[in-house]
Amino acid sequence: MGAQQSTNRNVNVRAELARTEITIGDQIYLDVNISAPPGTKVLPLDPAILNAMPGVEVIKDEELRTVAETPELLLEQRLLITSFDTGYVTIQPLPVYYEDAMGLRDTAFTTDFLLTVRGAVVSAEDDILPIKPIIEEPRNLLDYWWVLALLGLLLVGLGYREYRRRATKPAPAAPPPPPAHVRALTALDELEAKKLWQAGRTDAYYVELTRILRTYLEARFDLPALEMTTRQITQALGNRAELNREQREELSELLQLSDLVKFAKATPAEDLHPRGLQRVRDFVRETTRVEAVSTEKVD
């Protein structure tokens, strides 16, 4: 069905349907044809105008296309519409906005027309087909998401329990350090193996020897021997009942000799070098035996 109405003698708008009767839900094309003088600017029809009408729904709208430009401007726009209301659906006049060559704006309208919408055809009762069985979709991994979720929770729980078990488990106690005499004798063996005085490094030899001795005195007799002078060490050990006079004198002589080498750059006889190391070794062994005996008495 075609319709035509013009509010301006120079612009004509015509709308027509592919057919005037459809079954509910069918889709048909609505064509809008426009003729105007050359130089006229025409705006496309807004689909929202049709959607606002009762019973009409725009499925798809195409762009306004130019069919010809001379001797007159011919334009066309196609819209795919449908309806889900049975009965008569009124399509009201459709406005088309344009601007002529002089810049004047105006509107042209189509006429209104009816669209007949019929309901779907239902077969007789004896033609009703049986209910089809349910079509089952093939299963995939996502169908078992709840199993994966349970496994994830189980793994998280086991991991947390293992973490708590390790966190609460007391760390094994560190092994006790070797006794003072063991550390001293080991250090003396290492010093002897370096052969420092044989290589002409007498001062380094006595520095290392006195460091081993002072470290042992600090651990064995609870003295800050590494920070004390030779005189302070001699005085502090002078009142020790576990040391005899000979041990104190030898210790004092060895410390004084080391001070002469370190600070006065003295050069002792070569036979004093191994003798000094042996004197420290004997002193460590002798005081160790005294310590062992005193410990057994306390127990």
Secondary structure, 3 states (H helix, E strand, C coil): CEEEEEEECCEEEEEEECCCEEECCCEEEEEEEEEECCCCEECCCCHHHHHCCCCCEEEEECCCEEEECCCCEEEEEEEEEECCCCEEEEECCCEEEEECCCCCEEEEECCCEEEEEECCCCCCHHHCCCCCCCCCCCCCHHHHHHHHHHHHHHHHHHHHHHHHHHHHCCCCCCCCCCCHHHHHHHHHHHHHHHCCHHHCCHHHHHHHHHHHHHHHHHHHHCCCHHHCCHHHHHHHHCCCCCCCHHHHHHHHHHHHHHHHHHHCCCCCCCCHHHHHHHHHHHHHHHHHHHHHHHHHHHC
